[in-house]
Amino acid sequence: MILPRRTLLAGGAGLLLAGCDKVAAIPQARKILFSGEDMHRGLQRALQDRGALAPEFTPEQMSPIFRANGTRDPGTPAYAAMVANDFADYRLHVGGLVDRPLSLSLAQLASMPARKQITRHDCVEGWSAIGAWQGPMLGTVLHAAGMRRSARYVVFTCADLYNGRPYYESIDTVDAFHPQTILALKMNGARLTVPHGAPVRLRVERQLGYKHAKYVTGIDAVDSLAGIGKGKGGYWEDNVDYDWYAGI
């Protein structure tokens, strides 16, 4: 029998996340919590087919409040100018290992076939919320750009700055082409707000919340994470030792 991966891992993860703030302060505990990346990723690949879906919910199950976490406003002059212009000048740049680099406006993204999904956001801090998301599948954008077979990862660059540099995150190509991995333009039926990542936010529903990059401005297909930040594939992975593969 193939068990849902969430069921298999829920017990241990729940114990750790229940006391996340206290656990995070202990270096040895952090090492345990965010180690075992290869086993974690391998379990998902072994126990689920690559198209297995994260649970989806009904409108009646949506959370009355969906917290905004992490950056709530990039606060840079460039971002403020985009907000003032209602994102008319926004462009999503798609490059790296692609045959057709793209520079997509918000209107062009909105014109692509959209997926709607109501899913649960699970934060590493120990809270969850159910919300509705809508936007084109990331795979649609990557196909349009002609992503090459040599690409193994997809890297996201964002408008918010950490230590003076753009925030960044990455996923592998299995999750990039998963049907529930979308570039969300709407949340709960309305355009994304600034606190929730306007105008474009990644939703990768089989991973923890810190993988869901907000304020996405760039997407690059790469064959290695070695040249991304400090080489671990994301800001939190590089600087706080979070697990790169954050599957749930």
PADO-105749 format. One record per residue (C-alpha): residue number from 1; residue in three letters; x, y, z. Coordinates in Angstrom, 2 decimals. Example, Ala and Ser with C-alpha at 12.3 -4.5 7.8 and 13.67 -1.06 7.14 Angstrom:
<nodes>
+-----+-----+---------+---------+---------+
:   n : res :       X :       Y :       Z :
+-----+-----+---------+---------+---------+
:   1 : ala :   12.30 :   -4.50 :    7.80 :
:   2 : ser :   13.67 :   -1.06 :    7.14 :
+-----+-----+---------+---------+---------+
</nodes>
This chain:
<nodes>
+-----+-----+---------+---------+---------+
:   n : res :       X :       Y :       Z :
+-----+-----+---------+---------+---------+
:   1 : met :    0.00 :    0.00 :    0.00 :
:   2 : ile :    1.29 :    3.46 :   -0.86 :
:   3 : leu :    0.86 :    5.76 :    2.12 :
:   4 : pro :    0.35 :    9.51 :    1.74 :
:   5 : arg :    3.68 :   11.11 :    2.51 :
:   6 : arg :    2.05 :   13.65 :    4.81 :
:   7 : thr :    0.69 :   10.76 :    6.91 :
:   8 : leu :    4.06 :    9.04 :    7.06 :
:   9 : leu :    5.96 :   12.12 :    8.23 :
:  10 : ala :    3.27 :   13.94 :   10.19 :
:  11 : gly :    4.08 :   12.46 :   13.59 :
:  12 : gly :    7.73 :   13.42 :   13.72 :
:  13 : ala :    7.27 :   16.75 :   11.98 :
:  14 : gly :    4.40 :   17.67 :   14.27 :
:  15 : leu :    6.46 :   17.07 :   17.39 :
:  16 : leu :    9.26 :   19.22 :   16.06 :
:  17 : leu :    7.09 :   22.02 :   14.77 :
:  18 : ala :    4.97 :   22.18 :   17.91 :
:  19 : gly :    7.92 :   23.68 :   19.73 :
:  20 : cys :    9.55 :   25.25 :   16.71 :
:  21 : asp :   10.70 :   28.49 :   18.35 :
:  22 : lys :   12.44 :   26.66 :   21.19 :
:  23 : val :   13.82 :   23.95 :   18.94 :
:  24 : ala :   15.19 :   26.51 :   16.47 :
:  25 : ala :   17.27 :   28.09 :   19.22 :
:  26 : ile :   19.20 :   24.87 :   19.86 :
:  27 : pro :   21.94 :   24.28 :   17.25 :
:  28 : gln :   21.92 :   20.49 :   17.73 :
:  29 : ala :   18.13 :   20.36 :   17.34 :
:  30 : arg :   18.28 :   22.54 :   14.23 :
:  31 : lys :   20.79 :   20.13 :   12.73 :
:  32 : ile :   18.39 :   17.23 :   13.32 :
:  33 : leu :   15.36 :   19.17 :   12.07 :
:  34 : phe :   16.98 :   20.28 :    8.82 :
:  35 : ser :   19.23 :   17.29 :    8.09 :
:  36 : gly :   18.36 :   14.18 :    6.09 :
:  37 : glu :   17.54 :   16.07 :    2.91 :
:  38 : asp :   18.37 :   13.16 :    0.62 :
:  39 : met :   16.27 :   10.71 :    2.66 :
:  40 : his :   13.39 :   13.20 :    2.85 :
:  41 : arg :   13.35 :   13.80 :   -0.89 :
:  42 : gly :   13.88 :   10.10 :   -1.61 :
:  43 : leu :   10.89 :    9.12 :    0.52 :
:  44 : gln :    8.60 :   11.34 :   -1.50 :
:  45 : arg :    9.90 :   10.05 :   -4.79 :
:  46 : ala :    9.54 :    6.43 :   -3.58 :
:  47 : leu :    6.13 :    6.70 :   -1.92 :
:  48 : gln :    4.37 :    9.02 :   -4.34 :
:  49 : asp :    4.26 :    9.22 :   -8.09 :
:  50 : arg :    5.56 :   12.50 :   -9.47 :
:  51 : gly :    2.04 :   13.74 :  -10.17 :
:  52 : ala :    0.61 :   13.06 :   -6.70 :
:  53 : leu :   -1.39 :   16.06 :   -5.52 :
:  54 : ala :   -1.34 :   17.85 :   -2.20 :
:  55 : pro :   -4.78 :   17.84 :   -0.54 :
:  56 : glu :   -7.22 :   20.44 :   -1.83 :
:  57 : phe :  -10.13 :   21.89 :    0.12 :
:  58 : thr :  -13.56 :   23.48 :   -0.33 :
:  59 : pro :  -14.35 :   27.20 :   -0.05 :
:  60 : glu :  -16.09 :   26.47 :    3.25 :
:  61 : gln :  -12.81 :   25.18 :    4.68 :
:  62 : met :  -10.80 :   28.31 :    3.89 :
:  63 : ser :   -9.21 :   30.08 :    6.85 :
:  64 : pro :  -10.84 :   33.38 :    7.89 :
:  65 : ile :   -7.38 :   34.88 :    8.35 :
:  66 : phe :   -4.29 :   34.02 :    6.29 :
:  67 : arg :   -1.19 :   35.42 :    7.93 :
:  68 : ala :    1.37 :   37.32 :    5.90 :
:  69 : asn :    4.78 :   35.98 :    6.82 :
:  70 : gly :    8.35 :   36.98 :    6.04 :
:  71 : thr :    8.70 :   40.23 :    4.10 :
:  72 : arg :    5.46 :   42.21 :    4.11 :
:  73 : asp :    6.69 :   44.96 :    1.78 :
:  74 : pro :   10.03 :   45.02 :   -0.04 :
:  75 : gly :   10.19 :   48.75 :    0.67 :
:  76 : thr :   12.64 :   49.53 :   -2.13 :
:  77 : pro :   12.21 :   52.54 :   -4.49 :
:  78 : ala :   11.91 :   50.18 :   -7.46 :
:  79 : tyr :    9.14 :   48.16 :   -5.85 :
:  80 : ala :    7.35 :   51.25 :   -4.58 :
:  81 : ala :    7.34 :   52.61 :   -8.14 :
:  82 : met :    5.76 :   49.40 :   -9.43 :
:  83 : val :    3.07 :   49.56 :   -6.76 :
:  84 : ala :    2.36 :   53.21 :   -7.60 :
:  85 : asn :    1.94 :   52.25 :  -11.26 :
:  86 : asp :   -0.28 :   49.28 :  -10.40 :
:  87 : phe :    2.49 :   46.97 :  -11.67 :
:  88 : ala :    2.10 :   48.17 :  -15.27 :
:  89 : asp :    5.89 :   48.18 :  -15.60 :
:  90 : tyr :    6.38 :   44.78 :  -13.96 :
:  91 : arg :    8.28 :   42.18 :  -15.96 :
:  92 : leu :    9.00 :   38.56 :  -15.12 :
:  93 : his :   12.33 :   37.61 :  -16.67 :
:  94 : val :   12.77 :   33.93 :  -17.57 :
:  95 : gly :   16.27 :   32.86 :  -18.57 :
:  96 : gly :   19.17 :   30.55 :  -17.90 :
:  97 : leu :   19.06 :   27.22 :  -19.72 :
:  98 : val :   16.20 :   28.12 :  -22.05 :
:  99 : asp :   15.97 :   28.49 :  -25.82 :
: 100 : arg :   13.61 :   31.49 :  -25.72 :
: 101 : pro :   14.31 :   33.94 :  -22.88 :
: 102 : leu :   11.13 :   35.74 :  -21.87 :
: 103 : ser :   10.17 :   39.10 :  -20.39 :
: 104 : leu :    6.53 :   38.76 :  -19.41 :
: 105 : ser :    4.21 :   41.54 :  -18.29 :
: 106 : leu :    1.57 :   40.93 :  -15.66 :
: 107 : ala :   -1.07 :   41.07 :  -18.39 :
: 108 : gln :    0.75 :   38.39 :  -20.37 :
: 109 : leu :    0.93 :   36.13 :  -17.32 :
: 110 : ala :   -2.75 :   36.73 :  -16.62 :
: 111 : ser :   -3.62 :   35.75 :  -20.20 :
: 112 : met :   -2.13 :   32.27 :  -19.76 :
: 113 : pro :   -4.40 :   29.36 :  -18.79 :
: 114 : ala :   -4.82 :   29.56 :  -15.03 :
: 115 : arg :   -5.11 :   26.88 :  -12.41 :
: 116 : lys :   -7.27 :   27.45 :   -9.33 :
: 117 : gln :   -6.57 :   25.53 :   -6.14 :
: 118 : ile :   -7.49 :   25.72 :   -2.47 :
: 119 : thr :   -4.61 :   24.35 :   -0.43 :
: 120 : arg :   -3.08 :   24.41 :    3.02 :
: 121 : his :    0.01 :   26.52 :    3.67 :
: 122 : asp :    2.22 :   24.88 :    6.30 :
: 123 : cys :    4.78 :   27.19 :    7.88 :
: 124 : val :    7.99 :   25.94 :    9.45 :
: 125 : glu :    7.07 :   28.14 :   12.45 :
: 126 : gly :    4.24 :   25.74 :   13.23 :
: 127 : trp :    1.09 :   27.42 :   11.88 :
: 128 : ser :   -1.12 :   26.54 :    8.91 :
: 129 : ala :   -3.82 :   28.28 :    6.87 :
: 130 : ile :   -6.03 :   27.30 :    3.96 :
: 131 : gly :   -6.33 :   29.71 :    1.05 :
: 132 : ala :   -7.34 :   29.86 :   -2.61 :
: 133 : trp :   -4.70 :   30.57 :   -5.26 :
: 134 : gln :   -4.93 :   31.24 :   -8.98 :
: 135 : gly :   -2.35 :   31.68 :  -11.71 :
: 136 : pro :   -0.54 :   29.95 :  -14.58 :
: 137 : met :    1.31 :   26.73 :  -13.90 :
: 138 : leu :    5.06 :   27.26 :  -13.70 :
: 139 : gly :    5.44 :   24.44 :  -16.21 :
: 140 : thr :    3.47 :   26.45 :  -18.78 :
: 141 : val :    5.93 :   29.33 :  -18.48 :
: 142 : leu :    8.96 :   27.03 :  -18.65 :
: 143 : his :    7.59 :   25.29 :  -21.74 :
: 144 : ala :    7.02 :   28.68 :  -23.38 :
: 145 : ala :   10.65 :   29.55 :  -22.68 :
: 146 : gly :   11.86 :   26.22 :  -24.08 :
: 147 : met :   13.66 :   24.98 :  -20.98 :
: 148 : arg :   16.52 :   22.67 :  -21.95 :
: 149 : arg :   16.90 :   19.07 :  -20.81 :
: 150 : ser :   20.19 :   19.94 :  -19.13 :
: 151 : ala :   18.34 :   22.04 :  -16.54 :
: 152 : arg :   17.95 :   20.37 :  -13.14 :
: 153 : tyr :   16.74 :   23.25 :  -11.00 :
: 154 : val :   14.65 :   26.39 :  -11.27 :
: 155 : val :   15.84 :   29.46 :   -9.33 :
: 156 : phe :   13.58 :   32.35 :   -8.31 :
: 157 : thr :   14.83 :   35.92 :   -7.76 :
: 158 : cys :   12.61 :   38.30 :   -5.83 :
: 159 : ala :   12.07 :   42.03 :   -5.31 :
: 160 : asp :   12.66 :   41.96 :   -1.56 :
: 161 : leu :   16.20 :   42.43 :   -0.28 :
: 162 : tyr :   17.98 :   40.54 :    2.48 :
: 163 : asn :   21.34 :   41.94 :    3.53 :
: 164 : gly :   21.19 :   44.20 :    0.50 :
: 165 : arg :   20.75 :   41.39 :   -2.03 :
: 166 : pro :   17.60 :   40.03 :   -3.72 :
: 167 : tyr :   15.91 :   37.16 :   -1.95 :
: 168 : tyr :   16.24 :   33.84 :   -3.81 :
: 169 : glu :   14.87 :   30.30 :   -3.65 :
: 170 : ser :   14.93 :   27.19 :   -5.83 :
: 171 : ile :   13.16 :   23.91 :   -6.55 :
: 172 : asp :   14.02 :   20.95 :   -8.76 :
: 173 : thr :   12.42 :   20.25 :  -12.12 :
: 174 : val :   10.13 :   17.54 :  -10.69 :
: 175 : asp :    8.38 :   20.10 :   -8.50 :
: 176 : ala :    8.67 :   22.82 :  -11.16 :
: 177 : phe :    6.45 :   20.83 :  -13.53 :
: 178 : his :    4.07 :   19.56 :  -10.86 :
: 179 : pro :    0.50 :   20.66 :  -11.75 :
: 180 : gln :    0.01 :   22.40 :   -8.39 :
: 181 : thr :    3.16 :   24.50 :   -8.75 :
: 182 : ile :    1.85 :   27.81 :   -9.98 :
: 183 : leu :    2.79 :   31.46 :  -10.25 :
: 184 : ala :   -0.07 :   32.84 :   -8.19 :
: 185 : leu :   -1.52 :   36.17 :   -9.29 :
: 186 : lys :   -4.63 :   35.95 :   -7.11 :
: 187 : met :   -5.37 :   34.91 :   -3.53 :
: 188 : asn :   -8.90 :   34.21 :   -2.30 :
: 189 : gly :  -10.37 :   35.54 :   -5.55 :
: 190 : ala :   -8.60 :   38.91 :   -5.54 :
: 191 : arg :   -5.26 :   40.14 :   -6.85 :
: 192 : leu :   -2.38 :   39.48 :   -4.51 :
: 193 : thr :   -1.80 :   42.17 :   -1.91 :
: 194 : val :    1.64 :   43.55 :   -1.12 :
: 195 : pro :    1.94 :   41.65 :    2.19 :
: 196 : his :    1.18 :   38.39 :    0.37 :
: 197 : gly :    3.71 :   38.85 :   -2.42 :
: 198 : ala :    2.19 :   41.00 :   -5.18 :
: 199 : pro :    2.24 :   40.78 :   -8.05 :
: 200 : val :    3.56 :   37.21 :   -8.43 :
: 201 : arg :    4.10 :   34.56 :   -5.80 :
: 202 : leu :    5.31 :   31.00 :   -6.20 :
: 203 : arg :    3.04 :   28.28 :   -4.86 :
: 204 : val :    4.72 :   24.89 :   -4.61 :
: 205 : glu :    2.11 :   23.03 :   -2.65 :
: 206 : arg :    4.08 :   19.96 :   -1.63 :
: 207 : gln :    6.67 :   21.98 :    0.28 :
: 208 : leu :    6.79 :   24.09 :    3.43 :
: 209 : gly :    5.92 :   27.78 :    3.31 :
: 210 : tyr :    9.42 :   29.21 :    3.12 :
: 211 : lys :    9.79 :   27.68 :   -0.36 :
: 212 : his :    6.83 :   29.76 :   -1.64 :
: 213 : ala :    8.85 :   32.78 :   -2.81 :
: 214 : lys :    7.03 :   36.13 :   -2.89 :
: 215 : tyr :    7.59 :   39.17 :   -5.15 :
: 216 : val :    9.04 :   36.96 :   -7.92 :
: 217 : thr :   10.82 :   38.97 :  -10.64 :
: 218 : gly :   13.13 :   36.38 :  -12.21 :
: 219 : ile :   13.16 :   32.68 :  -13.03 :
: 220 : asp :   16.32 :   30.92 :  -14.21 :
: 221 : ala :   16.78 :   27.31 :  -15.23 :
: 222 : val :   20.18 :   25.98 :  -14.09 :
: 223 : asp :   22.04 :   22.68 :  -14.03 :
: 224 : ser :   23.55 :   23.21 :  -10.57 :
: 225 : leu :   22.93 :   25.20 :   -7.38 :
: 226 : ala :   26.66 :   25.69 :   -6.86 :
: 227 : gly :   26.61 :   29.27 :   -8.11 :
: 228 : ile :   23.41 :   30.30 :   -6.30 :
: 229 : gly :   24.13 :   32.23 :   -3.11 :
: 230 : lys :   26.32 :   30.06 :   -0.92 :
: 231 : gly :   25.41 :   26.94 :   -2.89 :
: 232 : lys :   22.51 :   25.52 :   -0.87 :
: 233 : gly :   19.81 :   26.86 :   -3.16 :
: 234 : gly :   17.99 :   29.47 :   -1.07 :
: 235 : tyr :   18.44 :   32.36 :    1.34 :
: 236 : trp :   17.26 :   30.49 :    4.42 :
: 237 : glu :   19.08 :   27.35 :    3.39 :
: 238 : asp :   22.31 :   29.33 :    3.04 :
: 239 : asn :   22.00 :   31.43 :    6.16 :
: 240 : val :   19.87 :   29.56 :    8.72 :
: 241 : asp :   20.55 :   25.95 :    7.68 :
: 242 : tyr :   16.98 :   25.25 :    6.59 :
: 243 : asp :   16.55 :   22.07 :    4.58 :
: 244 : trp :   16.62 :   22.75 :    0.83 :
: 245 : tyr :   14.05 :   20.03 :    0.20 :
: 246 : ala :   11.12 :   21.05 :    2.41 :
: 247 : gly :    8.55 :   18.46 :    1.29 :
: 248 : ile :    5.44 :   17.80 :    3.35 :
+-----+-----+---------+---------+---------+
</nodes>
